[in-house]
Amino acid sequence: MSVPTPHISAKIGDFAKTVLMPGDPLRAKFIAENKLENARLVNEVRGMLGYTGLYKGKPVSVMASGMGMPSMGIYSYELFNFYGVENIIRIGSAGALSDKLDLYDIVAAIGACTNSAYGSQFGLNGSFAPTASYPLLKAFDEACEALGTKAHIGNVLSSDTFYSADESCNERWRAMGVLAVEMETAALYLNAAKAGKNALAVFTISDCPFTKKETTAEQRQNSFGEMITAALETAAAL
């Protein structure tokens, strides 16, 4: 495939080696305008806003992934394979499954369980365990400690369904020690593994299904500052 692609209008060299990927395009815009220096728009196809700027003098990009594994699958694949991106850090929101988590807690996904068939395309005779890149995970954990906060590290569930007909499914994942549920990480980790690149997914807890606590759409768009700062510090350390 040639560059630009059908989904990304950027030219070669427009993206930094490290890209932060929120799901929400407006969160990407918020980060570019408030956290990066000299940020410039490099993509707006389908409203998936992407920017490149400087953080502590180091080039860093931020671009939305959209919702769900098919969308994350497209954008992370093209960034890894056509734009020379080496590291993608997903910065998103997740629903807490573990009783140890509360609103605004930070989670880093060491692995991603999934109910998706996304991995079947690779034709493996068995199950592949999608995992984070340890150097990114280590750097993020250290960044959280330096900021005086804590990252809860463990498995998350990447689900294909936001509204599930199986109302007890979260209970079963919870019983296996899965910390939180979201919708993109498994595809990101699988694409990184196939491309020989690095990936990490980190989250701020936006809702707690078992206690009925939740944040507003505006809070999800404009808050989550500790996680974003820790991800930017990770990018600067690479």
N, C-alpha and C positions, 0 to 999 in steps of 0.2 A: 504494500500500500504506500502511496506517496503522501508527502506532507505538504500542505495541510491535509488532514483527514476529513471524512464526512462529519466528524463530531467535534473536532478541534481546529480552529482557524490559525493557531499560532505557527510561527516559522521555527525552523531548527535554531536552537540557541535562545529561544524566548523563555524556556523553562530552566530554573536552577536544577542542580543535581538532587536537591531535596524538595519535595512538595508536601505541604500539609493539605489534607483533604477533609473538610467538613462535608456533611451531606447537603446542607442548605447553602445556596448561592449567596444569600444575604449575609450569612455568617462569614463566608469568604470575603465579601466586600467589607464587612466590619473589621476583620482582621487586617486586611490590606490598608484600610484607611487609618486605623488606630494603632497598629503594631509595627508596620513596616515603613521604612524610609524610601522615598522616591519610587513608590509602587506605581506600576503601569499595567494597564489592562492588556492581557495577551490573548484572552478568549472570551467570547460571549455567545457562541453558537448555542441555540436552544436555551439561552439564559443561564448556561453553566459557567458562571463568571470565574475567570482565572486571572491571577495577577502575579507579577514578579517584582520584588523589591529587595531591600537590604534589612537584615536584622543584625545589629552589632557589627556592621560592616561586611557581613557575609550574605551572598545571594540566597534568597529563599523564595519559593513560590507557594501560593495558596490557590487551590481550585476546588470547586464543588464536585461531588461525585454523584449527586442525586440520591434517590432512595432505592434500596434493594440491590441484590447481587447482580442482576443483569446490567444495571446502570454502572455500578462500581466496576464490574467486569470489563465493560467497554473502555472507560476512562483510564483505569489503572493499566490495562493492556497496552493502550496506545502510548501512554506516558513512558512505560517501561521499554516498549519495543520499538517505538518510532521517534521518541523525543529524547532519548538518552538519559532519562531520569533514573537515578540509582536508588533513591530512598523515598518511600511514601509513608507518611504518618497520618493515619486516619484519626481525626479529632471529632468525636461525635457524642451523641447522647445515647443513653441506654436505660432500660428498665431494670430495677434491682430484683434479683431473685433471692439472694442471700439475706438473712436477718442481720448480718454484720454491716449492711450498707444502708445509708440514708441519703436524702436529697443532697446533691452537690458533692458527694464523695467521688473520688477519682478511681477509676479502674483501668488497669493495663492488661490487655488480653495476651497471655502467654500462649494460648491456643484457642481455636474456634471450633466448637461442635456445630453441627448444622443438620437441618432437615431438608436441605436442598440437594438437587441432583447436579449441581454445577460441576462437581469434580468428576462426574462420569465421562465427560468429554475426553479425559486423558487416557481412558482405556486400561486402567490399572486393575489387576486381578486381586481386589481387596479394597480396603479403606485407607485413604491417605489422611494423615493427621495434619491439618493446616496450623502452622505455628509461627510465632513472631520471630524476627531476627534478633538474636540475643544482644548484639552490640547496641541496637536501638533501644531494646528493653532496659538494658543496664543503664544507658545514658539517661533515659527518661526517669528511671527510679532515682538516680543520683540527683537529677534536676529537681525532682519533687522534694527530696530531703533538703537540698540547699535552699528551697523556698519555704521550708518549715511546714510542709504538708506531706501527706502519705498517699502512696499509690497502692491500692489493693490489687494484687497480681494473681491471676488465675484464669480458668476457662470461662469463656462466654459462649452464648448460643447465637449463631447467625440463622435467623428464621426467615423463611420465604413468606410467612403469613403474619400480618399484623393483627388481623381479626381472625382468630382460629376457631374452626368449628369444634375442635377438641378443647374444651374449657379446662381440662385437667392437665394439659401438656406441661405447663410451667411447673406444676408440682413435681412431676417426674424428673425434669431437668434439675430442679432445685435439690431434689434428693440425692443427685449425683455430684453435688458440690459446685454446680455451675453458678457463677457469681451474678451474671446479668444477661439480658437478652437484647439483641440489636439485629440489624438486617444486612450488613455488608462485609464483615471482616473475613469470613471464610473465602469469599471470592478474591479479595485482595491478597490474602496469604497464599492461595493457590497460584494466582498469577505471578506473584513474586518468586515462588519456588520454581515455576516453569521457566521464568526469564533469568533466573540466577541473580535476582536483585533482593533488596531489603525492604521489609515492611513491618510496621507496628500499628496497632489500633489501640487508642486510648479513649476513655469516655468520662463524661460527667453524668452522674445519675440524675435523670430528669423526672422519673416517676418510680413509685414503689407499689406495684400491683397488689401486693398482699396487705399493705396498710392503707392503700387508697390515697397516698400522698402524690402530688404531681406539681410540675411547674407549668407556667403559661408559655405560649408560643413565643412571646416577646422575650421572656426570660431565657428560653433556649437559644434564641437568636443572638442576644447581646450579652449574656453573662458567661459563665464557665471560664472566667479569667485565669484561675490558677492552672487549669489544664492547658489552656492555650499558651500561657507563658512557659510552662514546663516543656511543651512540645517545641516551642521556638528555641528555648535553651538547648534542647536536644539537637535541633537542626544546626545551631551555631557550633556545637561541640564536634560535629562530624568532620 
